Amino acid sequence: MSGQGVARVYTSARRHPWVLGKLGDWTVPFGPYTPAQLVVLGGGAFTLIKTFALWSWAGPVPVVGWIASVWAVRGGQISGQNPFTALLGVLVLLARHPAGRVGGRIARDRRPSHLRCRFTLAPALEPLVATAAGTASAVAPADPVPAAPVVAAAGSGLSRLLAGARQGAV
């Protein structure tokens, strides 16, 4: 056993904890502080200094409120996240392209493609007239057009549908 070494693995979170104001065994008074506490500490101090004329009549109440708010945000989380991580997520969401991404690229509509088809004009078909028996027969048009004869299936579903529509219209 004396020939084997001891391996230790420290995660980056243990090597660099997410607190500021701690160097070795020395800590800042009343610290260490989280980044959210430092933002409230700095921002509150700046605000209190700039607005002293507005709150000076209240005595130490605003200062005590400021210190209490620094203490209150020590473990603040938004949906289980650090407030700065949550703010970064909101900023990323606002900066994202509205169409989103597909495969790491911005999703875009495809270029329009033209429909390529051909149209052929053919002579008019002879109209079908339904008989009382429910079959359709071709009627010769008033103007004879030289065309190929049209063959209609007698008793097809379309001819019965048309026959029913014509009988209901009469």
ABEGO torsion letter per residue (X at the ends): XAABBBBBBBBAAAABBABBGBBEABBBBGOBBBAAAAAAAAAAAAAAAAAAAAAAAAEAAAAAAAAAAAAAAAABBBGGBBAAAAAAAAAAAAABBAAEBBGGBBBBBBBBBBBBBBBBBBBBBBBBBBBAAGBBBBBBBABBBBBBBBBBBBGBAAAAAAAAAAAAAX
